Amino acid sequence: MASTSAPDKVRLYELVLDNGCSASPYVWRIRYALAHKGLAWDPVPLGFSEIAAAFGGRFKTVPVIEHGDTMLAESWDIAEYLDRAFPDRPALFAGPAEHAMVRLTDTWFSAEILRKMFGVYALDIHDAARPQDRPYFRQSREQRLKGATLEEFTADRAARLPALRDAFTPLRAHLSRFPYLGGSAPNYADYIALGAFRWVASVSTLPLLAPNDTLRRWIDRGFDLYGGLGRDPRIKTLFE
Amino acid sequence: MASTSAPDKVRLYELVLDNGCSASPYVWRIRYALAHKGLAWDPVPLGFSEIAAAFGGRFKTVPVIEHGDTMLAESWDIAEYLDRAFPDRPALFAGPAEHAMVRLTDTWFSAEILRKMFGVYALDIHDAARPQDRPYFRQSREQRLKGATLEEFTADRAARLPALRDAFTPLRAHLSRFPYLGGSAPNYADYIALGAFRWVASVSTLPLLAPNDTLRRWIDRGFDLYGGLGRDPRIKTLFE
């Protein structure tokens, strides 16, 4: 991305895969959020194993943004900061009720969809990481899996795909009424969901969706936003 | 409710139970929506079997509102109408994004929660109906149950209660951050959810929630809104 003029200059610490793609559903939310606000950013790619050291232990996860003297982690904190720091740019949240509603949508989405996505793609993420990051990724994630290896955790993943596809039902119903989750225009709820699909597309070796899934038009529309921000020849198709 | 002056006069056709309570999660949304806008309404109670005849077949469900020459069914159409017809009253939807986000919340809530609630309380609704409405309620609902009786449909309902309680998880997480689903103030998402709990409370013979459920504070706060709109000595407790 081209740098912006100094006061608007934002540096975004991202997660990088072996193929150079930026992964992480949370980083993607912020990429879309910055684009929504019309802000360019300088990307700083970090591998899984480099994050803690990059911030002297202050932050353990990306996205992290740097803007002037401010350094901030956690995608929700960053999104809220962007609206405060750039009030003359298009708002991510038109008001407190939209903010609360998107947050509720995220709570549902993270519990019902992101968690299931990790269950299907955990080994793919490992395999897509840079070789030097794989041992760290494996160790840190397997600690949370109660002793299961990534291979054991994902062994029956094809059998779990139908439940994941079913979990999208509310999105499909909504998108039969509106072009975007946010209505006639995309909002942060779209960026949350698009970021998750974009993350999967960065690593997937198992197509997430059936070819005729009605989510396709919205995903295409979403990946095309902001000059094709979601497009990248290195990503995999989401469709069988 | 006291009548308002003529231009604001709204008549609300409601569903009435044998104990005189208004049931229907959809009627309750509109009761809360009218209260939110500071509009009084004249309630017109109808039993299950009276609805079709009351509107000459034009509407088959309540709520129906009558305002001047306008008669309108379907709670979403009514809520949107109220913001158009009373623009100087507090808005139900501050803008199109909030509207879309609440609609997405409703899509999730109706599929994941209302459907499960009906599975637990279908026979209780029948038993709470006026005696003359019960045959109609039974016949119309059993048609949708592929031949099962209401008794068969709800026979294992206690075993299904844990899954229903689990379905509230996103609400609990959200309400650990905000006093209302809508954030610092209640919005139409609160009325959708409160309306469902109020409906269950009107008919329940099986407490929906554990005594220490963290939803309790929000339910109490919600039932207290607008001078205790949700309060009624005839309803049952939602808590074990």
Interface residues (C-beta under 8 A of the other chain):
Chain A: A94 G95 P96 A97 E98 H99 A100 M101 V102 R103 L104 T105 T107 W108 A111 E112 T169 P170 L171 A173 H174 R177 F178 Y180 L181 G182 G183 S184 A185 N187 A189
Chain B: A94 G95 P96 A97 E98 H99 A100 M101 V102 R103 L104 T105 T107 W108 A111 E112 T169 P170 L171 A173 H174 R177 F178 Y180 L181 G182 G183 S184 A185 N187 A189
